[in-house]
Every structure is written in C-alpha cells, then in structure tokens.
Amino acid sequence: MPESNRPSTGKQFLIVGGSSGIGAELVRMLCARGHAVTHLSRHPEAAPDLPAAQGLRWDARAEPFPSAALPARLDGLAYLPGSIRLKPFERLREAEWQEDLELNLFGAVRAIQGALPLLRQSEAAAILLFSTVAVQTGMPYHASVAAAKGAVEGLTRALAAELAPGIRVNALAPTITDTPLAERLLNSEDKRRTAAERHPLKRIGLPTELAAAGAWLLDDASLVTGQVLPLDAGLSALRLL
C-alpha cells in the first residue's frame, strides 16, 4: 500500500536531528504514513513544514531534555546527530575524542533516558540509533568516529536486551551518504566518483534510502531487535576481484 494511503494508526514518533538530511526524510516518511512526529534539533525552523510534524529546539550536547513539551506517549525514538571527523590518529586531540563521544554517544543516552518514560507508555515502542560502516570495516583516519559509533553499537545491543520485550532497539550502519554532513567529502564530481568506486555497488547512499530503512525499523519490523543493519553498498561484506 502506498504510504500516502495508509490508514492512520495514531502513533507518536520523536526524531532527534530531523531538520535536514536523513532525519528530514524520516520525518516526511513517518508523516506520510499517517503518524504524528515531533522533531528536535538546534535549528527546527529548517525542517520540512508538515502539518503532522512539530519542531522544538534542543542541543543534545548542552541543554536539558524537553520532556515536558513532548506527547504523553511515544511509539518510537530515532537519534540521528553524528559527526564525520577524518584525521590521522596521532593528530587527534583529547578534546576531539570527547566531542565525538559527546555528540554520538552521550547525546543518544540523554535522549533515550529522557524519552524512556514516554516510550514505556506505548504497547510496542522502538528506538533507532545510527552507527557507521567504519566500525566493522577498519578505515584509516576514522579512529575517533569509529570509536564513538562502536560505543553506539554496544549500547544498541545492551539496551535491546534490557528493554525487551516492550521496546525494540536497533541501529543502521551506513556508508557515506549524500547529506549536508558529508558535503565536504562529496563537493566535486571527482570526489563523488572516487567515493562511489570504493563500493561493490559503485554508488553512495541517498537520504531517502536510509530514511526508508529507518521507518521500517521504527514502524514495521516487529520481529527485529538488537540488530545493526549495514546500508553500505556492499562495502563491509564484499571484496571484488
């Protein structure tokens, strides 16, 4: 059934980082399914203007979680803020390691802890986190972000065990995706071609593809929990001759 023709199920979703890129597409898709979405970001005014979506300001690194402004029940939470810090290991300063952990891991922890009482009001809730292909596939200059996202993968599995059966917890592990976050890595045709050629499928990810997988995990995948699903054009699993 097309998403626009789905019957309303009255679900309530919270998307942290819903103002651009994958998060904005996820907001659109969940609204198209007939759900209500609240999205949090530092710039909520930049998000899609949709009747079923409400934007609120929240800086995951520095501000108290806005529990009082959220619905009394949440059926799903997605945490999308992340970083791409590519730098030789010996040049990484301790503050940079801390910044990546703060945004990728501790921001997710704050969001989940803040939303957990609301998620527990749902009969079947879901949490979606984001990792990276660089956790399972060693890549030069990815030490800081791979370490931070590796912690996110550990959190995903631990929470899936702890919160079952009422709350499912999964993560996506994408390769480089055509979003504002990756703009400096894809800002020329040569860079885009080189990035695509590293993958068995000879392409990079699109925000709509990641958002579609995220919507499935949040809204449909009732038998899936504790999983980190690679969306990486074959990079983590295949070696072509």
Sequence and secondary structure as in RCSB ss.txt:
>XXXX:A:sequence
MPESNRPSTGKQFLIVGGSSGIGAELVRMLCARGHAVTHLSRHPEAAPDLPAAQGLRWDARAEPFPSAALPARLD
GLAYLPGSIRLKPFERLREAEWQEDLELNLFGAVRAIQGALPLLRQSEAAAILLFSTVAVQTGMPYHASVAAAKG
AVEGLTRALAAELAPGIRVNALAPTITDTPLAERLLNSEDKRRTAAERHPLKRIGLPTELAAAGAWLLDDASLVT
GQVLPLDAGLSALRLL
>XXXX:A:secstr
  GGGS     EEEEET SSHHHHHHHHHHHHTT EEEEEES GGGS   TTEEEEE  TTTS   GGGS S  S
EEEE         GGG  HHHHHHHHIIIIIHHHHHHHHHHHHHTTSSSEEEEEE  HHHHS  TT HHHHHHHH
HHHHHHHHHHHHHTTTEEEEEEEE  BSSGGGGGGSSSHHHHHHHHHTSTTS  B HHHHHHHHHHHHHT TT  
S EEEESTTTTT    
